[in-house]
Amino acid sequence: MNAMNNREDIEVDLFLEGIFRLYHYDFRNYSRTFIKRRLNLIKTLLQCESFSILQHNVLHDPLIMTKILNYLTIQVGDMFRDPGYFLSLRQIISSYLSTYSSIKVWIAGCGTGEELYSLAILFREEGLENRTQFFATDINYEALKRAEAGVYGMDRLESFENNFILTDPKHSFSSYYTTKNNCIVMDSSLKENVVFYNHSLVSDSVFAEMHLISCRNVLIYFDDSLQERAIGLFCDALVRKGFLGLGAKESLYLSPHASIFTEFHRKDRIYQKMAVQEQAPPRVRGIIKL
Ligand SMILES: C[S@@+](CC[C@H](N)C(=O)[O-])C[C@H]1O[C@@H](n2cnc3c(N)ncnc32)[C@H](O)[C@@H]1O
């Protein structure tokens, strides 16, 4: 590592420490490559010569923090993104989750809401909507507001419909939205059983027992220690035999928590918490105590 990189690393550390201490947004354990890439982009966009100048500006202007938050939290989503995942979930919903009299589903890092509406539609089509409570959480307040509004540009409709078709739907996608001002507006009844709120996988704790947690395309932005924290939260939150769904580029491979789960659908990154937690026998000075 050369001297320039060292200086940059120190500046990035101080920048992240500063926004954590003043605004309580904790990006200190996000993937360093991701953070540096995004901060370099922000530095250019805000015409700052260095991270130190960017740090000075953000510490003196909360509005800049809002802009920075939007760059550090990527809001790319699609309805029924990776349709195979939702097709597998449809089967899990009808065969497993339908056995519960009341169901709790947590969409962690829900972004602008596409993943939530995809799940709400599946639960409605499988007849479980009325006994399901959804929790849609994120650290980005603006994204949460957009998720709650459920309004998407008309230009996205084709992709939404193409994905939906691949999930073995019972109705047409057009049953779930109306149009207004060249936008599609998701049917407001889909969010009747949804609670939207601000929750950070970095610093907040578990808030209810869940039967399904869908956390897609969030862990990729975290470093190993933070991924462990988040997966630990999911372990604590899930009921025995509850399901965890991750994004296409995420997995429990190499996670210390992997032994608590079975791979339910390897390709679709769906895991099931085991019925009985298998624990290694306690060891005393290297000897297994029976
Ligand atoms: C790429 S989006 C994924 C949205 C959605 N899950 C999907 O796959 O369509 C990543 C989301 O993770 C959220 N996020 C980032 N850090 C988070 C944290 N510490 N706790 C909760 N959400 C977080 C971001 O604000 C963003 O909305």
The ligand as an SDF file (V2000), in Angstrom:
LIG
                    3D

 27 29  0  0  0  0  0  0  0  0999 V2000
  -29.8030   -2.4900   -3.1060 C   0  0  0  0  0  0  0  0  0  0  0  0
  -31.0280   -2.0660   -1.9250 S   0  0  0  0  0  0  0  0  0  0  0  0
  -31.9270   -3.5760   -1.8220 C   0  0  0  0  0  0  0  0  0  0  0  0
  -33.4000   -3.3450   -1.7400 C   0  0  0  0  0  0  0  0  0  0  0  0
  -34.2270   -4.6360   -1.7260 C   0  0  0  0  0  0  0  0  0  0  0  0
  -33.8550   -5.4890   -0.6310 N   0  0  0  0  0  0  0  0  0  0  0  0
  -34.1000   -5.3690   -3.0570 C   0  0  0  0  0  0  0  0  0  0  0  0
  -33.3250   -6.3450   -3.1500 O   0  0  0  0  0  0  0  0  0  0  0  0
  -34.7710   -4.9510   -4.0060 O   0  0  0  0  0  0  0  0  0  0  0  0
  -30.1070   -2.0810   -0.3810 C   0  0  0  0  0  0  0  0  0  0  0  0
  -30.8880   -1.4810    0.7620 C   0  0  0  0  0  0  0  0  0  0  0  0
  -30.2310   -1.7790    1.9860 O   0  0  0  0  0  0  0  0  0  0  0  0
  -30.4070   -0.6780    2.8430 C   0  0  0  0  0  0  0  0  0  0  0  0
  -29.4120   -0.7260    3.9190 N   0  0  0  0  0  0  0  0  0  0  0  0
  -28.1000   -0.4180    3.8520 C   0  0  0  0  0  0  0  0  0  0  0  0
  -27.5380   -0.5320    5.0680 N   0  0  0  0  0  0  0  0  0  0  0  0
  -28.5080   -0.9550    5.9190 C   0  0  0  0  0  0  0  0  0  0  0  0
  -28.5490   -1.2490    7.3130 C   0  0  0  0  0  0  0  0  0  0  0  0
  -27.4700   -1.1090    8.0670 N   0  0  0  0  0  0  0  0  0  0  0  0
  -29.7040   -1.6570    7.8610 N   0  0  0  0  0  0  0  0  0  0  0  0
  -30.8320   -1.7690    7.0990 C   0  0  0  0  0  0  0  0  0  0  0  0
  -30.8540   -1.4910    5.7680 N   0  0  0  0  0  0  0  0  0  0  0  0
  -29.7130   -1.0790    5.1920 C   0  0  0  0  0  0  0  0  0  0  0  0
  -30.2360    0.5060    1.9170 C   0  0  0  0  0  0  0  0  0  0  0  0
  -30.7540    1.7070    2.4450 O   0  0  0  0  0  0  0  0  0  0  0  0
  -30.9810    0.0260    0.6850 C   0  0  0  0  0  0  0  0  0  0  0  0
  -32.3300    0.4260    0.7250 O   0  0  0  0  0  0  0  0  0  0  0  0
  1  2  1  0
  2  3  1  0
  2 10  1  0
  3  4  1  0
  4  5  1  0
  5  6  1  0
  5  7  1  0
  7  8  2  0
  7  9  1  0
 10 11  1  0
 11 12  1  0
 11 26  1  0
 12 13  1  0
 13 14  1  0
 13 24  1  0
 14 15  1  0
 14 23  1  0
 15 16  2  0
 16 17  1  0
 17 18  1  0
 17 23  2  0
 18 19  1  0
 18 20  2  0
 20 21  1  0
 21 22  2  0
 22 23  1  0
 24 25  1  0
 24 26  1  0
 26 27  1  0
M  CHG  2   2   1   9  -1
M  END
$$$$
